Amino acid sequence: MKTRYMALGESFRSLAFSFRISQSYISRIIRLVLKSLSERLTPILLPPPTKENLKQIAMDFWIKWNFPNCVGAIDGKHIRIFAPGKSGSLFFNYKDFFSIVLLAIVDANCKFIFVDVGAYVKEGDSGIFNKCRISELIKTGEYFPSPEILPNSNKKLPYVHIGDEAFRLEPHMMRPYTRTEARDDYEKTVFNYRLSRARRTSENSFGLLSQVFRVFYTPISLKTETVDYLVLSSCCLHNLLRDRYLGNKGNCFYNFDTNEPPPSRNMISLSRSGGYANFEGFNVRDEFKQFFNSPQGAVEWQNHQVRQIDIN
């Protein structure tokens, strides 16, 4: 029943006719199962990454998407819900519907590294990220590994997350140059292309999540607390499916070598309203830009792709 609800987004009334159970009891079953799944799967499939894991993620981003020292692509999406009772405008977004926010950091294989679910839509991507647990670890210097030398180069730069214009530019958060800046500087256009190419893993992850769990294509008629359980358990199951699809252990950190049995168009972008940039962030971004336009960091097809974008 729970699987059918997540996979198809079927209404409680339809499930009641199919299983001959009352709608109120179905809602209770779904809530209990989703809560149990999220609590049991999160430590296995969405644990806090270690510095060694982040280094492996950065290596995957360089090999697959040609962006060095990147430990995750970050983005936020609206999860459409029915208006919660007596909530006023807390869950009402600028696109004129009710939603909660899913903020996620994704690795090079479209797997979730970290998710934050349930924030109010008025806070925006950057505001939600600044209040989450990983942001607190970053401020204390306990999250990122020490800066590393870029491949085929002698430049040492910090590890970074990559995001869109909604995020604040900081030494550990890279965002693209503005369109005006990129239009007047070809090297900045190349940087924007390389960043967007790696950042699309976050968009792909949300698309894959919605394709498997079709409940996200319809407004979710659950309490906001239960919606949090639904989103969290879906992200965990998404990571498990990605590991099976990729045919390797991946980066979900689940130990498949043990004898224990393994755990058996609603996604709308948030408005772009990035905060003030950090001065050190400008320097780090310029260093990445120079690397991408140097013989050591350039890829042979990037100029052709950038010209195609300019033509279109």
N, C-alpha and C positions, 0 to 999 in steps of 0.2 A: 504493500500500500504506500509506504513512504517512498520507495523507489519510483513507483508510478507517478506520484505527486511531483517529485523532483524532476523526473525525466520529461513529463508532459505538461506540468502545470495545470492538471485537471482540477476542476472545482470540487469542493466538498460534497455538493449535491450529487454530482456524477459518481464520485467514489462511494457515496452512501448507497446508491442504487446498485453499484457493481458488487460491493462486499456485504450489502444488507446490514450495515451498521449505521447508527444515527450520526448525523453531522457533528454534534457536540462531542461524541466519543471519538470520532475520527480526528478532530482537532486536538483532542487531548493526547491521542496516540502519537500524532505527528510531532507535537511539542516535546514529549518525553523522549522519543527516538532521536530527534535532532539534537536535543541537549546532550544526550548520552554520547552520540557520535562526535560532536564537537569537543567534548571534554576528554574523550578517550583517544581520538585521532590526532588532535593538535600536538601533544608532546611527541608523537611518532613522526608525523608527516609535515609539521610546521614548527620545528623546534628553533630556538634562537641560534643563528649561525655563529660558528666560531671563526677566528681569524684565519685558520687553515682552510676552512670551507670557502671563505670570501676570496682567498687567493686562487682557489680552483675556479670559482665563478669568474674572476677577472681573466684567467687564462682562457676560459670558454668564450668570453666576449671578444677577446683578441683573435682567437682562431676562427670563430664563426662570423663575427660582425665587424672585425677590424677596428675595435675601439679598446685601447689598452687601459689598464688600471681601473676598469669599470666593474663595480661589484653589484650592480642592479639597476634596472630601469624602473622608475617610479611614476605612477599615474593614479588618478582618482576617477571613479565612475559613480553615477547615480543609480541606485536600485529603486525601481518604481514600486511604491506601496499605496495601499488605500489610506485615506486620511485617518490618522489615529484620533481617538476621542479626546476632546478638550485639549488639543495640542496647539491650537491657534495657528500661527504661521511658522512654527519652529521647523517643520518638515516641508514647507512649501518653497520650491526653488524658482529660479528665474525663468525656467521653461514652462511654468504654469502647471506643474503637477507635483504631487507629494513623493518624497524619496528620502532614503538615507544614503550615506556615502560609504563606498568601499575604496579605501586607499591601499594600494598594494605595491610591493617591490618585487620585481620579477627577474629571474636569471636568464641566461642566454638560451636556455631550452624551454622557455615559456612556462616555467614552474614558479610558483609563489614562494618567495623567501620570507616575507612578512606581510601581514594584512592587518588593517585597522578598520573595524566595522562599526557603524552606528552613529557616526558623528552627524551633527546638524549641517545642513547644506549651506547655511549662511557663512560658515567659517572658511570655506575655500581650501584648495589643495595644500597651499603653503601653511596656512594656519593650523590645519589638522596635523600635518607632519611635525610642526614645531611642538605639538602637545603629546605626541605619541612616545612610546617607551624607547624606541631606537634613537630618536632625536636627543633624549636625555643622555643615552650612552655616548652619543657622538660628542656632546658638549663636555663630557668628562674625559674624553679621549680613550674610552675603553672598547670602542666598536671597530674602528678601521685598523687594519694592519699598518705597519710603518711604511712610509713612502718608498716606492721601488723605482728603479731605473727603467725607462721605457724600452721596449724591444728594439734592438739594433741601434741604440742611441746611448748617449751618456747623460741624458737629462733625467733627473730624479723628480717625480711628481707624486702627489698623494693619491690614494684611492678615492674614487668618486662615485656618486649616484648620478644618473642622467635623467632629466625631466624636460617638460615643455616650459612655455613662458609663464605658467602659473606659479612656478617655484622661484624662490629667492636665490640669486647667484651667490654661492659661497665656495670656499676652498674645496669642500667635499660635495658640492652640488653644482653640476654643470647644466646650463640652459642655453638654448641657441641665441645667436645674435639677432637683433631685431631685423625686420625685412629691409628697413632703410639702410642700416649698416651693411647688410649682406649684399644689397644691390650695388653699393658703391665700392665694395672690396671683394675681389674674387676669392681670396684666401678665406675670408669669413663665410662665403657661400659653400666652400668645400667643407669647412668645419660643420656648418649646419647640416649638410648632407650626411656626413659621417655620423654625427650625433643622432639624426633622425632615423638613420638606417639601423642603429643599435637600439634606439628607444622604441621602435615599433614592436619589440617583443612584448611590451606591456599591453599594447593594443591587441596583439594576436592572442594573448592569454585571456583577455576578457571575451574575445570572440569565441575561442574554443570553449570557455566555461559556459557561455550561453548556448552554444550548439549542443552540448551534451546535456545540460540541465535546462530544459525549455521552460521551466518555471520562471526564469528571468525574462522571458519574452512577454509576460503578462503582469499587470499589477498584482502584487502579493497581498492576499487577504489574511494576514496573520498579525499578531501583536508585534510591536517593534522588537521586543526582547527575543521572540521566536524567530523573527527575520534574521537577527544577528546569528542565532544558532544555525539557521539554514545556510547563510552565506559562508560561515566559517567551515561547516562540514562539507559544503560543496567545493571549497578551495582545497581542503585536505584530500578529498576524493579525486579532484583534478590532478593533484601532484602524483597520486598513486597511479592514475591512468597514464600520465605522461611517462612515468618510469617504465611501465609495461610497454608503452608504444615505442620508446627509445631503445628498449632492449638492454638497458644497463641499470646500474644502481643509482645513477644520477646524483642529485644533491639534496634529496629529501632526508638523508642521513639515517634511513631505516636499514637495519642490518638484515639483509636477505640471506646471509650465509649461516645464520643460526638455525637450529632445529625447530624453533618456535614457528607456528603457522602465521602467515602474514595477515594483516587486518583485511578481513574480507570487505528584443530590440529595446530591451530594458536598460541596457548599459549606455548611458548618455554622458558625454564628457562634461566636466565642470567648466564654469566660466574661467577665463584666464585673467587672473588678477594678482600677479606676482608682487611681492613686497620689495623693499629696498635691497639693493645688491651690496655685497660685502666687497671691500676694496681688494682683499687678497684673492677673492674669487675671480676678479678681472684678470689678475696676473696668471692664475692657473689656467684659465680658459685660453688666454693668449699663447701660453706655452703649448697647450694641446693643438691650437691652430697652427703654430709653426711646425709642430711635429707632423701633422697630417699633410702639410705642404712641402715637407722636406723629402729627399730621396729615401731616407730611412723609414718614414712612416707612410708615404704615399702608396696607393694601390694603382695598378696600371690602368684600371677602367674608370677611376673616379672622375677624371676630367670629362670623359665622354658622357657619363651619367649626369653630371652637373650641367653640361651644355644642353642635354635633352630636357632637363627641368626648366632651364631658362627659355628654351624655344616654346615649350608648352605653356 
